Amino acid sequence: MNNKKRKIAIIGAGASGMMCAITAKKQNSELDITIFEKNDKMGKKILASGNGRCNIINTTFDETNYHAGDSLFVKKALEQFSFATFKKFCLDIGLVLDVKEDGRCYPLSNEAKSVVTLFSKALSEQGVQVRLEHDVGQIRHEKGVFFVDDEPFDTLVVSSGLGAASQLGSSEDGLDFARSFGHTVAPTFPALVGLELADATKRLFGVKMRAKVSLYIDGLFKEEAFDDILFTNYGISGFAILDISTAASYALSLGSSVYIEIDLLPQFDRNALFTLLRKVDGDLTGLLPAKLVDIVSSKSIKETTHNIQHLRFDVSATHGFDHAEASGGGVLTSQINPHTMESQKINDLYFAGEVLDVVGERGGYNFAFAWASGYNAGKSLAGEIIK
Ligand SMILES: Cc1cc2nc3c(=O)[nH]c(=O)nc-3n(C[C@H](O)[C@H](O)[C@H](O)COP(=O)(O)OP(=O)(O)OC[C@H]3O[C@@H](n4cnc5c(N)ncnc54)[C@H](O)[C@@H]3O)c2cc1C
């Protein structure tokens, strides 16, 4: 296929769209690429990520780090993109990574805005046109031509993300575009999000500690996490909760019953804790925050031991898309080629990033998939991958 002077439209200047455009132009400078972005600046989610520091990737990632309709798709999509690929890409645009011991990576500047500045600079150096404040409303496909709000293009990349954190411009428009092309969409659900608890927990508001959280779905153990928990005015949040929240949210979306059990002192096994409580005469003052002492204390030391290690709360809902870091569900990947991100239904139509039915764990995995899928699509646009 002759890719010269092909007009390419990319919807969304987020992580995946920017990566796609830069990769494509680097390999084939003849491409004519326009990115449409509804916000007044690019990469708003990158700016907000990692508390303004941007946990930009992890040194290791594979399909096991994702909740996806088809994990084989994720495996194949990640095959051509490693941490080394990303590190080199970053260095080429002037971005140096700070690799932490646990594998999480941040810009060495420790500022998310440096990521967006350098991606923007690379886009402008490569001659990619970026149309800010252009909220794409309509896409038509006639005789092999894509019309983006009536402007014709040969190729279309939908990298418009999903609905988490709508205050940053997120939308589910990409799903409408996908449906209009005959693609199937898996229902979306908030991921990496706080949980609302059915039991009144207002009296625990503000309590923060490290604990082990176990997730149960329809009465069966699903997974556990050990990290911070924080009781809020709506329920519970903190890193341990975010870590189990995607599975909890997915289960809630299916109508399953969901509860969590918190082990407040996981450093002790049952016998050790029982012995310790006997030693302090059941007085928990020196062991737990005061608000929790009230809740778990019982006259029987045996029962108190149990309460501390199995503090149970029914989960009624998640805290919702606006408070979520990501979205699960999305365009079904069985209809997408994982090596090129091209639709298997419509030639020259591509999808990249969160709009696909793939959502990652906390730790840089969502950006990892956005970069990887944008990279695959970009290479394919440049004609580097034989379809
Ligand atoms: C608060 C917060 C913190 C996060 N922190 C991290 C982190 O530290 N590490 C990590 O790996 N992940 C993190 N994430 C998740 C990560 O930001 C996303 O998974 C990632 O940005 C997805 O990239 P994307 O390109 O698919 O979509 P997005 O980054 O959402 O980009 C899509 C773009 O499309 C635009 N758009 C949508 N509809 C239209 C339309 N109709 N017309 C024109 N433009 C449109 C949007 O404005 C947006 O700019 C965080 C998310 C949030 C909300």
PDBQT file of the ligand as one rigid body, heavy atoms in Angstrom, charges set to zero:
ROOT
HETATM    1  C1  LIG A 401      -6.800  11.281  37.987  1.00  0.00    +0.000 C 
HETATM    2  C2  LIG A 401      -6.183  10.212  37.128  1.00  0.00    +0.000 A 
HETATM    3  C3  LIG A 401      -4.902   9.766  37.419  1.00  0.00    +0.000 A 
HETATM    4  C4  LIG A 401      -4.320   8.734  36.650  1.00  0.00    +0.000 A 
HETATM    5  N1  LIG A 401      -3.043   8.335  36.939  1.00  0.00    +0.000 NA
HETATM    6  C5  LIG A 401      -2.468   7.365  36.170  1.00  0.00    +0.000 A 
HETATM    7  C6  LIG A 401      -1.114   6.980  36.391  1.00  0.00    +0.000 A 
HETATM    8  O1  LIG A 401      -0.409   7.559  37.223  1.00  0.00    +0.000 OA
HETATM    9  N2  LIG A 401      -0.610   5.948  35.640  1.00  0.00    +0.000 N 
HETATM   10  C7  LIG A 401      -1.360   5.311  34.657  1.00  0.00    +0.000 A 
HETATM   11  O2  LIG A 401      -0.851   4.382  34.003  1.00  0.00    +0.000 OA
HETATM   12  N3  LIG A 401      -2.626   5.710  34.394  1.00  0.00    +0.000 NA
HETATM   13  C8  LIG A 401      -3.185   6.714  35.114  1.00  0.00    +0.000 A 
HETATM   14  N4  LIG A 401      -4.469   7.114  34.832  1.00  0.00    +0.000 N 
HETATM   15  C9  LIG A 401      -5.175   6.478  33.692  1.00  0.00    +0.000 C 
HETATM   16  C10 LIG A 401      -4.663   7.072  32.369  1.00  0.00    +0.000 C 
HETATM   17  O3  LIG A 401      -4.665   8.482  32.469  1.00  0.00    +0.000 OA
HETATM   18  C11 LIG A 401      -5.545   6.638  31.184  1.00  0.00    +0.000 C 
HETATM   19  O4  LIG A 401      -5.690   5.246  31.185  1.00  0.00    +0.000 OA
HETATM   20  C12 LIG A 401      -4.926   7.086  29.865  1.00  0.00    +0.000 C 
HETATM   21  O5  LIG A 401      -4.818   8.496  29.856  1.00  0.00    +0.000 OA
HETATM   22  C13 LIG A 401      -5.737   6.617  28.671  1.00  0.00    +0.000 C 
HETATM   23  O6  LIG A 401      -5.196   7.179  27.518  1.00  0.00    +0.000 OA
HETATM   24  P1  LIG A 401      -6.085   7.353  26.202  1.00  0.00    +0.000 P 
HETATM   25  O7  LIG A 401      -5.209   8.004  25.206  1.00  0.00    +0.000 OA
HETATM   26  O8  LIG A 401      -6.705   6.085  25.842  1.00  0.00    +0.000 OA
HETATM   27  O9  LIG A 401      -7.282   8.305  26.630  1.00  0.00    +0.000 OA
HETATM   28  P2  LIG A 401      -7.293   9.765  27.256  1.00  0.00    +0.000 P 
HETATM   29  O10 LIG A 401      -6.004  10.083  27.924  1.00  0.00    +0.000 OA
HETATM   30  O11 LIG A 401      -8.532   9.851  28.046  1.00  0.00    +0.000 OA
HETATM   31  O12 LIG A 401      -7.377  10.691  25.979  1.00  0.00    +0.000 OA
HETATM   32  C14 LIG A 401      -8.538  10.771  25.187  1.00  0.00    +0.000 C 
HETATM   33  C15 LIG A 401      -8.655  12.193  24.667  1.00  0.00    +0.000 C 
HETATM   34  O13 LIG A 401      -9.748  12.246  23.750  1.00  0.00    +0.000 OA
HETATM   35  C16 LIG A 401     -10.428  13.463  23.914  1.00  0.00    +0.000 C 
HETATM   36  N5  LIG A 401     -11.784  13.291  23.381  1.00  0.00    +0.000 N 
HETATM   37  C17 LIG A 401     -12.791  12.500  23.863  1.00  0.00    +0.000 A 
HETATM   38  N6  LIG A 401     -13.875  12.584  23.068  1.00  0.00    +0.000 NA
HETATM   39  C18 LIG A 401     -13.552  13.452  22.068  1.00  0.00    +0.000 A 
HETATM   40  C19 LIG A 401     -14.256  13.961  20.946  1.00  0.00    +0.000 A 
HETATM   41  N7  LIG A 401     -15.526  13.610  20.664  1.00  0.00    +0.000 N 
HETATM   42  N8  LIG A 401     -13.629  14.859  20.120  1.00  0.00    +0.000 NA
HETATM   43  C20 LIG A 401     -12.350  15.259  20.377  1.00  0.00    +0.000 A 
HETATM   44  N9  LIG A 401     -11.627  14.797  21.431  1.00  0.00    +0.000 NA
HETATM   45  C21 LIG A 401     -12.231  13.903  22.260  1.00  0.00    +0.000 A 
HETATM   46  C22 LIG A 401     -10.381  13.707  25.424  1.00  0.00    +0.000 C 
HETATM   47  O14 LIG A 401     -10.533  15.061  25.727  1.00  0.00    +0.000 OA
HETATM   48  C23 LIG A 401      -8.962  13.187  25.757  1.00  0.00    +0.000 C 
HETATM   49  O15 LIG A 401      -8.003  14.216  25.732  1.00  0.00    +0.000 OA
HETATM   50  C24 LIG A 401      -5.050   8.157  35.578  1.00  0.00    +0.000 A 
HETATM   51  C25 LIG A 401      -6.333   8.642  35.282  1.00  0.00    +0.000 A 
HETATM   52  C26 LIG A 401      -6.901   9.656  36.039  1.00  0.00    +0.000 A 
HETATM   53  C27 LIG A 401      -8.272  10.147  35.688  1.00  0.00    +0.000 C 
ENDROOT
TORSDOF 0
